[in-house]
Amino acid sequence: MISETERKTLNFKVNVQSQILPTPKDWKFRLDLWQNPWAVASYYNVEPWSEEHVAMLKKHLKPYAEAGGTFITTYAVHSPWSDNSYMVEGGMIEWIRRKDGSWNFDYKIFDQYVTLCMEIGIDEAITVYTPVPWGHRFRYMDEKSGNYVIATWNPETSDFKSFWNIFLTDFKGHLQKKGWFDKTYLGINENPLNITIAAAKVIKEHSKEWKITYAGDWHPEISSMLDDYSPIISTVPGLNDIKQRKANGRTTTFYVCCTPAKPNNFVFSPPIEGTYIGWYAAAYGYDGFLRWAYDAWPQDPMRDARHTAWPAGDCFMVYPGGVSNIRFEKLREGIVDFEKMRILRELASKSTDKKVKTLAAQFDQHLSTFVGEQDYSKRDYNAAVMTDAVTKGKKMLDELSVLLSQQ
């Protein structure tokens, strides 16, 4: 018990600002965390796409939706990344070669997953992986034998063009009927330049209306072919390249993966690195951030985050059951800051108040320090440096918000 003589009265004033952050569904930051629904079914030992599985997925994807998740990850091919996960990504579209040699495509699982994601607010974009699976392996059901067949179709071959023209015609019609075509991207990931160009040409020659997204090294020669481009942070485009893409209606994000060592989202990464990602995106002019993966768990992620091939935590951002963690929440914090920057800078640009204009200019100058040296290898990503930069920026944002709320 506290005696009367020990009681103290603390008077304080709360200033409620007028700015309101939009709901995550309406954020402009393009967050692309690749999903593997089969990992969820495997972990809980339930039948993929059963009622139990679907119910788990709704809870599992909730943190992604609440972080402003933009992209729905879907798979047109089985195991696109050469079986490199503990539970491989299965195909969501069944390819069936009939006895007469014609093709049939079953979109049941694809439709189910896309609809599920849209119902919980992940509805901005659909990425379909991939015209270029690792090893150029494509699995289909052979109706004549009743067995699955693995074909190898290099994008530079006539066999690739022949099949993909058939599939793209059927797929485009299906997407248009569902009303999803305009938000669908065909995804290509980390391939040699000649292979990427060959695949992109087949796609665009089929129809210029197709959108293509690519994650890999920055190559200026393919920029105009890609509607959405996500270069790895260590091969960044120039600031003018991003501005030009934006002026042409194209989007540009960046990604980290098993490299670089920092900034990153590993289990052992200092939490500030997650927040820093949002600030770096805003400073460089990127539209958002991509990462593999949201949930490609190792054998027992609740006990051991290590992977046989990559750093601990590299292949997942949340735990089973939709359980979040510090590194995921810090990533979300940086995204929230990105949205605040976007909104406040826009408001400041319309203001005639000299104090607002001065502080906004000072903030822009501070934000430019997140870019600094263009040679990535020379950048200082020390945790203390990042903490100081973000902390100073947050304080300036708060001051700017107060000034704007008084107008």
Buried (B, 14 or more C-beta within 10 A) or exposed (E): EEEEEEEEEEEEEEEEEEBEEEEBBEBBBBBBBBBBBBBBBBBEEBEBBEEEBBEBBBEBBBBBBBBBBBBBBBBBBBBBBEEBBBBBBBBBBBBEBEEEEEEEBBBEBBBBBBEBBBEBBBBBBBBBBBBBBBBBBBBBBBBEEEEEEEBEBEBBEEEBBEBBBBBBEBBBEBBEEBEBBEBBBBBBBBBEEEBBBBBBBBBEEBEEEBBBBBBBBBBEEBBEBBBBBBBBBBEBBEBEBBEBBBEEEBBBBBBBBBEBEBBBBBBEBBBBBBBBBBBBBBBBBBBBBBBBBBBBBBEEBEEEBBBEEBBBBBBBBBBBEBEBBEBBBBBBBBBBBBBBBBBBBEBBEEBEBEEBEEBBEEBBEBBEEBBEEEEEEEBEBEBEBBBEBBEEBBEBBEBBBEBBEEE
